[in-house]
Amino acid sequence: MNNSSDPGEYWQNRLAANYSLDGTGFQTLGKQYNRWMYRIRNVIVKRVIQRMESDLNGKEVFDIGSGTGFYIDMWIELGASGVRGSDITDVAVMNLRQKYPSNQFFKLDIGQDELPDQLTARKFDIISAFDVLFHITDDVRYQNAISNVNHLLRKDGIFVFSENFLHHDALRSPHQVSRQLVLIERILQENGFKILERIPMFVIMNAPVDTNNRILQSTWKLIKSTAKKGKFASNVTGCILYPLELILTSIAKEGPSTELMICKKLQECS
Ligand SMILES: C[S@@+](CC[C@H](N)C(=O)[O-])C[C@H]1O[C@@H](n2cnc3c(N)ncnc32)[C@H](O)[C@@H]1O
């Protein structure tokens, strides 16, 4: 199913108007709340990466949908030897090239049929795509994206990405599709991946799209309406929820919102 307009144009306009962590994040909740959300992401992603790959020295990383470069900073900080990024928009690629002159950035729509010539012969040890794949609204392009990731990874390479992994039917909106966990698992398996782990990225600090739990839904409504009340409220809401979220994400096995999945490439796909 395809309910997309032009994803490149949508993101180009959005990031050209607001090239910041709330431009790439949950726009209506304000800069301050978004900073707290990104702090959580930073802790969770690092936690899982360091468990998988304790030493990133010698590892070549490719980040998809790099946006403002939040995860480029993270990979550099974690000590990866080569960090490259990409984005569907000119505005992100141009800014990223200026901000990180020693790193390479590609203009890339990961959902396109075939990889561009500059990338066909490239192989990486780790590929990341944080909060990117659920913005591919066309189902064929979603499958292309997973197949392209397979082509870009070395055998035994790691693919780490975030998604909403729904236990119920997909939720479709003009610029986001949260797909079913079983469908994503099937596409990954058909494309030669073994799923190693899936963990919650958020429990209460992000929209609980994968639950019918009334308490979680009402809590989220309250959080959203409070964070929207201005800079101070946005900051205080994030600041209060941050330590609680750290505890909840370390305990919960299943999350009601965005989760992180780590896969290993077992085989090359045709
Ligand atoms: C929600 S933002 C996330 C940015 C960054 N990964 C982060 O977490 O801060 C989504 C990013 O993916 C990019 N994007 C959207 N669709 C894409 C596609 N099909 N291929 C590559 N990048 C895409 C957007 O331009 C945007 O920078």
The ligand as a Gaussian input file, in Angstrom:
#p B3LYP/6-31G(d) Opt

LIG

0 1
 C       12.709000      11.406000      12.532000
 S       14.131000      11.965000      11.696000
 C       15.416000      11.066000      12.563000
 C       16.795000      11.645000      12.344000
 C       17.908000      10.944000      13.104000
 N       18.037000       9.564000      12.730000
 C       17.638000      11.051000      14.580000
 O       17.145000      10.085000      15.172000
 O       17.899000      12.131000      15.139000
 C       14.048000      11.058000      10.178000
 C       15.235000      11.338000       9.265000
 O       15.224000      10.382000       8.202000
 C       15.340000      11.036000       6.961000
 N       14.598000      10.189000       5.999000
 C       13.264000      10.071000       5.858000
 N       12.969000       9.158000       4.917000
 C       14.163000       8.672000       4.468000
 C       14.531000       7.720000       3.486000
 N       13.606000       7.067000       2.771000
 N       15.845000       7.476000       3.264000
 C       16.787000       8.148000       3.990000
 N       16.512000       9.080000       4.916000
 C       15.206000       9.337000       5.167000
 C       14.749000      12.421000       7.184000
 O       15.211000      13.373000       6.271000
 C       15.192000      12.708000       8.607000
 O       16.460000      13.287000       8.652000

